């Protein structure tokens, strides 16, 4: 595959290039793009065949659900309902490094959610990512843009090393602001539960709801938080 690399100014992204890349997403192609957390490997989240390409490019098992990236808080068509607490977190932290898990609607293919009845959704704050989603006209399913087992990339050079020849486009240029994956909060349970810590801390979330918590896990006799 002939991969095109496009360097963009995050403050003044070239809309003509992003429109072209968005069309590639809409038509089932793969694109590596920057977010404020890490670079993502994206495909049309509503297209099962396109999403399967993500797993092939990464060498990632298909039993691992993908996060769906949107450009608006209007997500009702993708979920069965938006819980009140989820709406409060969206209003406070979106756009930003916060993924919210909710019961999915029939619009989200099983391959995107790895067969689960729920889906993780977030709205990135990176201007290139946000504009790309708008230009694509579809939500973008995207894990980190690296080969499975390698660290998540925070710069375009790492994406080029891992994905050259495996995707249609690699876009970006600047390093990611946050530099680690988004915080994941499960809103299908009461109280909501932090499944993965990230740029939005538990302390920040507790200002929205004091009952939000992060569980303890036990591995080989040791407690992990």
C-alpha positions as CSV (number, residue, x, y, z in Angstrom):
1,X,0.0,0.0,0.0
2,X,1.2,3.5,-0.9
3,X,1.1,5.5,2.3
4,X,0.8,9.3,2.0
5,X,2.3,11.4,4.8
6,X,0.9,14.9,5.4
7,X,2.4,17.3,7.9
8,X,-0.1,19.7,9.2
9,X,-0.1,22.8,11.5
10,X,-2.4,21.9,14.4
11,X,-3.3,25.6,14.8
12,X,-4.1,26.1,11.1
13,X,-4.8,22.6,9.6
14,X,-5.1,22.5,5.9
15,X,-8.8,21.8,5.3
16,X,-8.3,20.6,1.8
17,X,-6.0,17.9,2.9
18,X,-8.3,17.0,5.8
19,X,-11.3,16.8,3.5
20,X,-9.3,14.4,1.3
21,X,-8.3,12.3,4.3
22,X,-11.9,12.4,5.7
23,X,-13.1,11.0,2.3
24,X,-10.7,8.1,2.7
25,X,-12.1,7.3,6.2
26,X,-15.7,7.5,4.9
27,X,-14.9,5.1,2.0
28,X,-13.3,2.5,4.3
29,X,-9.7,3.4,4.4
30,X,-7.2,3.6,7.3
31,X,-5.6,6.8,8.6
32,X,-3.1,7.5,11.4
33,X,-3.9,10.9,13.0
34,X,-3.0,12.9,16.1
35,X,-5.2,13.4,19.1
36,X,-4.3,15.2,22.4
37,X,-3.6,11.9,24.0
38,X,-1.7,9.7,21.5
39,X,-1.8,9.2,17.8
40,X,-4.8,7.0,16.7
41,X,-5.2,4.5,13.9
42,X,-8.7,5.3,12.5
43,X,-11.4,3.8,10.4
44,X,-15.1,4.4,9.9
45,X,-16.6,3.1,13.2
46,X,-19.8,2.2,11.4
47,X,-18.2,0.1,8.7
48,X,-17.4,-3.5,9.9
49,X,-15.0,-4.2,7.0
50,X,-13.1,-1.0,7.6
51,X,-12.8,-1.7,11.3
52,X,-11.4,-5.1,10.7
53,X,-8.5,-3.5,8.8
54,X,-7.4,-1.8,12.1
55,X,-6.9,-5.2,13.8
56,X,-4.9,-6.5,10.8
57,X,-2.7,-3.4,10.6
58,X,-2.0,-3.4,14.3
59,X,-1.8,-7.2,14.8
60,X,-4.4,-6.8,17.5
61,X,-6.9,-9.4,18.6
62,X,-10.5,-8.7,17.6
63,X,-11.7,-9.3,21.1
64,X,-10.3,-6.0,22.2
65,X,-13.0,-3.2,21.8
66,X,-12.2,0.1,20.1
67,X,-12.9,3.6,21.2
68,X,-15.3,5.6,19.0
69,X,-14.2,9.2,18.4
70,X,-16.8,11.9,17.7
71,X,-16.8,15.6,17.0
72,X,-20.0,16.5,18.9
73,X,-21.8,15.8,22.1
74,X,-24.8,14.7,20.0
75,X,-24.2,11.0,20.3
76,X,-27.7,9.7,20.9
77,X,-27.8,7.7,17.6
78,X,-24.8,5.7,18.8
79,X,-26.0,4.8,22.3
80,X,-29.2,3.5,23.8
81,X,-29.2,6.4,26.2
82,X,-26.9,9.0,27.7
83,X,-27.0,8.6,31.5
84,X,-27.4,11.8,33.4
85,X,-23.9,11.4,35.0
86,X,-22.4,10.8,31.6
87,X,-23.9,14.0,30.2
88,X,-22.5,15.9,33.2
89,X,-19.0,14.6,32.5
90,X,-19.3,15.3,28.7
91,X,-20.3,18.9,29.5
92,X,-17.3,19.3,31.8
93,X,-14.5,17.4,30.1
94,X,-15.4,17.2,26.3
95,X,-13.6,17.8,24.1
96,X,-10.8,16.2,26.0
97,X,-9.1,13.0,27.1
98,X,-12.1,11.2,28.6
99,X,-13.8,8.1,27.2
100,X,-17.3,7.2,28.5
101,X,-18.7,3.7,28.2
102,X,-22.4,3.5,27.5
103,X,-24.8,0.9,26.1
104,X,-24.4,0.9,22.4
105,X,-27.1,1.3,19.7
106,X,-27.5,-1.0,16.8
107,X,-25.6,1.5,14.7
108,X,-22.3,0.4,16.3
109,X,-21.1,-2.9,14.7
110,X,-20.1,-5.8,16.9
111,X,-16.6,-5.8,15.5
112,X,-16.1,-2.2,16.8
113,X,-17.3,-3.1,20.3
114,X,-15.7,-6.6,20.3
115,X,-19.1,-8.2,20.7
116,X,-19.9,-6.2,23.8
117,X,-23.3,-4.5,24.3
118,X,-21.5,-1.3,25.3
119,X,-19.2,1.1,23.5
120,X,-16.5,3.7,24.6
121,X,-17.0,7.1,23.1
122,X,-14.9,10.3,23.4
123,X,-14.5,13.7,21.7
124,X,-10.9,14.6,21.2
125,X,-9.8,18.2,21.6
126,X,-6.9,18.1,19.0
127,X,-8.0,20.5,16.2
128,X,-6.8,18.1,13.5
129,X,-8.6,15.1,15.0
130,X,-11.8,17.1,15.5
131,X,-11.8,18.5,12.0
132,X,-11.0,15.1,10.5
133,X,-14.1,13.6,12.2
134,X,-16.3,16.4,10.9
135,X,-14.9,16.1,7.4
136,X,-15.3,12.3,7.4
137,X,-19.0,12.7,8.4
138,X,-18.8,9.5,10.4
139,X,-17.5,8.5,13.9
140,X,-13.9,7.2,13.8
141,X,-13.0,4.0,15.6
142,X,-9.3,4.4,16.7
143,X,-6.9,2.6,19.0
144,X,-3.4,3.9,19.3
145,X,-1.4,4.0,16.1
146,X,1.2,1.4,16.8
147,X,1.9,-2.3,16.3
148,X,0.4,-4.2,19.2
149,X,3.0,-4.7,22.0
150,X,4.8,-1.4,21.2
151,X,4.4,1.8,23.2
152,X,1.6,4.2,22.0
153,X,3.0,6.9,19.7
154,X,3.0,10.5,20.6
155,X,4.7,11.8,17.5
156,X,4.3,11.2,13.7
157,X,7.7,9.6,13.3
158,X,6.7,6.6,15.5
159,X,3.5,6.2,13.3
160,X,5.7,6.2,10.2
161,X,8.0,3.6,11.7
162,X,5.1,1.3,12.5
163,X,2.5,1.9,9.9
164,X,4.2,2.9,6.6
165,X,2.7,0.7,3.9
166,X,-0.2,-0.4,6.1
167,X,-2.5,2.7,5.9
168,X,-3.6,5.2,3.3
169,X,-2.6,8.3,5.2
170,X,-0.5,9.4,8.1
171,X,-1.2,13.0,9.1
172,X,0.0,15.2,11.9
173,X,3.3,16.7,12.8
174,X,3.2,18.0,16.4
175,X,3.7,15.9,19.5
176,X,0.6,15.0,21.5
177,X,-0.2,17.4,24.4
178,X,-1.3,14.8,27.0
179,X,1.0,12.0,26.0
180,X,-1.0,9.1,27.5
181,X,-4.3,7.4,26.7
182,X,-7.6,8.8,27.7
183,X,-9.3,8.1,31.1
184,X,-12.0,5.5,30.7
185,X,-15.2,5.7,32.8
186,X,-17.8,3.0,32.7
187,X,-21.2,4.7,32.9
188,X,-23.2,1.4,32.5
189,X,-22.8,0.8,36.3
190,X,-23.8,2.8,39.3
191,X,-21.8,4.5,40.6
192,X,-19.6,5.0,37.5
193,X,-16.3,3.2,37.6
194,X,-12.8,4.3,36.3
195,X,-11.5,1.5,34.2
196,X,-8.3,3.2,33.1
197,X,-6.7,6.3,34.5
198,X,-5.5,9.0,32.2
199,X,-5.4,12.8,31.7
200,X,-8.7,13.3,33.6
201,X,-7.9,12.3,37.2
202,X,-10.2,10.6,39.7
203,X,-10.0,13.7,41.8
204,X,-11.3,15.8,38.9
205,X,-14.1,13.3,38.3
206,X,-15.2,13.2,41.9
207,X,-16.0,16.9,41.6
208,X,-18.8,15.8,39.3
209,X,-19.9,12.8,41.4
210,X,-18.3,11.9,44.7
211,X,-19.2,8.3,44.3
212,X,-17.1,7.7,41.1
213,X,-14.4,5.3,42.0
214,X,-11.5,3.2,40.7
215,X,-11.5,-0.4,41.8
216,X,-8.6,-2.4,43.2
217,X,-7.3,-5.4,41.3
218,X,-5.2,-8.3,42.7
219,X,-2.5,-9.8,40.6
220,X,-0.3,-12.6,41.9
221,X,-0.9,-11.6,45.5
222,X,-0.2,-7.9,44.9
223,X,-2.8,-5.1,45.0
224,X,-2.8,-2.9,41.9
225,X,-4.6,0.4,41.7
